Amino acid sequence: MRKSDVVVVGAGIAGLTSAAILSKKGLSVTLIESHSQAGGCAGTFKRKNYIFDVGATQVAGLEKGGIHSRIFDFLDIPTPEATILDPACIVDLNDGGKPIPIWYEKSKWIAEQEMQFPGSQRFWKLCNLIHQSNWTFANNNPVLPISNFWDFSQLFKALVPSNLVTGFLLKSTIFDLLRICGLSKNERLIKFLNLQLKLYSQEDVFNTAALYGSTVLQMCQEPHGLWHLKKSMQSLSESLESSLIKTGVNLIFGQKVNSINFDEVKMCWKVSANSKKESFIGTIDQKKGWDDNWIDCFLNLRIIPQLLILQSKILEKETINKVLEKIKSELLNHKPINTLVHGDLWSGNAGTDKSGKGVIFDPASWWADNEVDIAMTKLFGGFSKEFYEEYHRIFPIKKGFEKRIIIYNFYHILNHANMFGGSYLKQVKDYVKAILNM
Ligand SMILES: Cc1cc2nc3c(=O)[nH]c(=O)nc-3n(C[C@H](O)[C@H](O)[C@H](O)COP(=O)(O)OP(=O)(O)OC[C@H]3O[C@@H](n4cnc5c(N)ncnc54)[C@H](O)[C@@H]3O)c2cc1C
């Protein structure tokens, strides 16, 4: 992994934003994500022509002066296209009453509140006051949590007089505000608030802090509002990614960070990551790894792990050692063509689509001798004569090919014996005999 000023772990919206801002500020940044794409809980997946959001569906802060909008301005990239949600959502309390649309327009929402929850205006006004005070504070860019004197000075500068008043509510909950307003027994309002708050704080009125709850309860109204991104949630990550690419962030996907340690000798932090997934062959894990020596690679990553699963059930230790030695000697003078192979190339993983084009499925793909694929095609009946003629026209048959077919397919026979047992156990013995007799 290359040296960077900063390593950001995770390409969710938080990681993407941090990496983009730090890189724009001139630091060299590496961003490591375990998944194959960015977005995290605000990510998507695609099926046919449709894109599905996996988590978040609505975005706040895209309005002018909103947090996303400010970040996009700073990064000098266009804000993704979005439409304001009006109503933001419609809540059905399932109590026979009319569903409650949460309107964007403030006056319309106040009228709706009065109609749905008569006598609740004091509560909403109090929430609004807290919300205004919070927002002025947040717009002054405080740093939280505080970890040094500079953070403290930023926080201090951001404070406004109204924060002194709302500061008294630091330990209060939304339920405390309801109590102050004489609404602690209004079950319909509490049910409605619980549904809203559980979306934002995953807690109810009794456990949501008054300062936080008051703000999230007004996110849907002007001048803020919730937005729906035109091209799915992914467009938010894609925009941020475009900034990362522009400023040269080292973006690494498919690698999970597993340790972060301080190297006392080199006096720097060391981050190590590796690929999250092993591939699989049938239902059995196919070990990942790399070895420059093909014989070691084939034995250590393929044959030995299968023999370990078999646990000497049908083979003596001595026989196993003899087979391993024989495979080594047979492959010794062979010069494999290093190829990205399909790995599980039997007729069930090959076919044609509706238009007649060839389709191949690669559940066990790896870098290996190209002959391992051809060996596999011969394991269960084989492919057509034309297939082999055409293949060997490009890759002529090499000396010892027939023997290597047996050696390479020994892996698949062991795998089948481990998965299904039965007659495959006998086939393992037959293959052992064939290899030892080479
Ligand atoms: C079902 C659901 C619906 C939601 N709806 C909304 C909504 O409508 N509006 C809204 O604003 N918010 C919504 N949220 C919340 C919002 O999606 C999240 O708060 C936000 O996406 C979190 O972003 P993040 O970057 O902090 O974390 P995450 O999105 O969790 O990103 C963390 C990333 O780090 C990666 N990672 C973790 N560990 C490692 C590691 N060791 N090595 C490498 N990579 C690693 C993960 O793969 C992931 O990509 C919703 C969340 C969920 C789950």
The ligand as an SDF file (V2000), in Angstrom:
LIG
                    3D

 53 58  0  0  0  0  0  0  0  0999 V2000
  -32.3830    1.2220    5.9280 C   0  0  0  0  0  0  0  0  0  0  0  0
  -31.7950    2.6010    6.1060 C   0  0  0  0  0  0  0  0  0  0  0  0
  -32.5120    3.7070    5.6560 C   0  0  0  0  0  0  0  0  0  0  0  0
  -31.9740    4.9800    5.8210 C   0  0  0  0  0  0  0  0  0  0  0  0
  -32.6690    6.0660    5.3220 N   0  0  0  0  0  0  0  0  0  0  0  0
  -32.0950    7.2880    5.3590 C   0  0  0  0  0  0  0  0  0  0  0  0
  -32.6830    8.3950    4.6660 C   0  0  0  0  0  0  0  0  0  0  0  0
  -33.7070    8.2700    3.9950 O   0  0  0  0  0  0  0  0  0  0  0  0
  -32.0580    9.5990    4.7530 N   0  0  0  0  0  0  0  0  0  0  0  0
  -30.8640    9.7670    5.4380 C   0  0  0  0  0  0  0  0  0  0  0  0
  -30.3380   10.8890    5.4780 O   0  0  0  0  0  0  0  0  0  0  0  0
  -30.2790    8.7240    6.0620 N   0  0  0  0  0  0  0  0  0  0  0  0
  -30.8540    7.5010    6.0250 C   0  0  0  0  0  0  0  0  0  0  0  0
  -30.2240    6.4390    6.6210 N   0  0  0  0  0  0  0  0  0  0  0  0
  -28.9730    6.6760    7.3130 C   0  0  0  0  0  0  0  0  0  0  0  0
  -27.8130    6.8840    6.3320 C   0  0  0  0  0  0  0  0  0  0  0  0
  -27.8930    5.9550    5.2750 O   0  0  0  0  0  0  0  0  0  0  0  0
  -26.5090    6.6760    7.0900 C   0  0  0  0  0  0  0  0  0  0  0  0
  -26.5130    7.5000    8.2360 O   0  0  0  0  0  0  0  0  0  0  0  0
  -25.3060    7.0620    6.2630 C   0  0  0  0  0  0  0  0  0  0  0  0
  -25.3680    6.5170    4.9500 O   0  0  0  0  0  0  0  0  0  0  0  0
  -24.0660    6.6080    7.0270 C   0  0  0  0  0  0  0  0  0  0  0  0
  -22.9280    6.8920    6.2820 O   0  0  0  0  0  0  0  0  0  0  0  0
  -21.4900    6.5670    6.8450 P   0  0  0  0  0  0  0  0  0  0  0  0
  -20.5050    6.9200    5.7980 O   0  0  0  0  0  0  0  0  0  0  0  0
  -21.3400    7.2090    8.1800 O   0  0  0  0  0  0  0  0  0  0  0  0
  -21.4900    5.0010    7.1660 O   0  0  0  0  0  0  0  0  0  0  0  0
  -21.7870    3.7560    6.2040 P   0  0  0  0  0  0  0  0  0  0  0  0
  -22.7630    4.1060    5.1410 O   0  0  0  0  0  0  0  0  0  0  0  0
  -22.1010    2.6270    7.1170 O   0  0  0  0  0  0  0  0  0  0  0  0
  -20.3900    3.5110    5.4950 O   0  0  0  0  0  0  0  0  0  0  0  0
  -19.3370    2.8090    6.1050 C   0  0  0  0  0  0  0  0  0  0  0  0
  -18.5300    2.1750    4.9910 C   0  0  0  0  0  0  0  0  0  0  0  0
  -17.3470    1.6350    5.5540 O   0  0  0  0  0  0  0  0  0  0  0  0
  -17.0970    0.3640    4.9880 C   0  0  0  0  0  0  0  0  0  0  0  0
  -16.3010   -0.3630    5.9710 N   0  0  0  0  0  0  0  0  0  0  0  0
  -16.6520   -0.7200    7.2220 C   0  0  0  0  0  0  0  0  0  0  0  0
  -15.6380   -1.3570    7.8340 N   0  0  0  0  0  0  0  0  0  0  0  0
  -14.6150   -1.3890    6.9440 C   0  0  0  0  0  0  0  0  0  0  0  0
  -13.2880   -1.9290    6.9920 C   0  0  0  0  0  0  0  0  0  0  0  0
  -12.8100   -2.5490    8.0680 N   0  0  0  0  0  0  0  0  0  0  0  0
  -12.5030   -1.8160    5.8990 N   0  0  0  0  0  0  0  0  0  0  0  0
  -12.9660   -1.1950    4.7770 C   0  0  0  0  0  0  0  0  0  0  0  0
  -14.2240   -0.6820    4.6800 N   0  0  0  0  0  0  0  0  0  0  0  0
  -15.0320   -0.7560    5.7460 C   0  0  0  0  0  0  0  0  0  0  0  0
  -18.4730   -0.2200    4.7520 C   0  0  0  0  0  0  0  0  0  0  0  0
  -18.4410   -1.2300    3.7460 O   0  0  0  0  0  0  0  0  0  0  0  0
  -19.2550    1.0300    4.3100 C   0  0  0  0  0  0  0  0  0  0  0  0
  -19.2110    1.2180    2.9030 O   0  0  0  0  0  0  0  0  0  0  0  0
  -30.7230    5.1510    6.4580 C   0  0  0  0  0  0  0  0  0  0  0  0
  -30.0080    4.0400    6.8840 C   0  0  0  0  0  0  0  0  0  0  0  0
  -30.5190    2.7760    6.7120 C   0  0  0  0  0  0  0  0  0  0  0  0
  -29.7080    1.5820    7.1410 C   0  0  0  0  0  0  0  0  0  0  0  0
  1  2  1  0
  2  3  1  0
  2 52  2  0
  3  4  2  0
  4  5  1  0
  4 50  1  0
  5  6  2  0
  6  7  1  0
  6 13  1  0
  7  8  2  0
  7  9  1  0
  9 10  1  0
 10 11  2  0
 10 12  1  0
 12 13  2  0
 13 14  1  0
 14 15  1  0
 14 50  1  0
 15 16  1  0
 16 17  1  0
 16 18  1  0
 18 19  1  0
 18 20  1  0
 20 21  1  0
 20 22  1  0
 22 23  1  0
 23 24  1  0
 24 25  2  0
 24 26  1  0
 24 27  1  0
 27 28  1  0
 28 29  2  0
 28 30  1  0
 28 31  1  0
 31 32  1  0
 32 33  1  0
 33 34  1  0
 33 48  1  0
 34 35  1  0
 35 36  1  0
 35 46  1  0
 36 37  1  0
 36 45  1  0
 37 38  2  0
 38 39  1  0
 39 40  1  0
 39 45  2  0
 40 41  1  0
 40 42  2  0
 42 43  1  0
 43 44  2  0
 44 45  1  0
 46 47  1  0
 46 48  1  0
 48 49  1  0
 50 51  2  0
 51 52  1  0
 52 53  1  0
M  END
$$$$
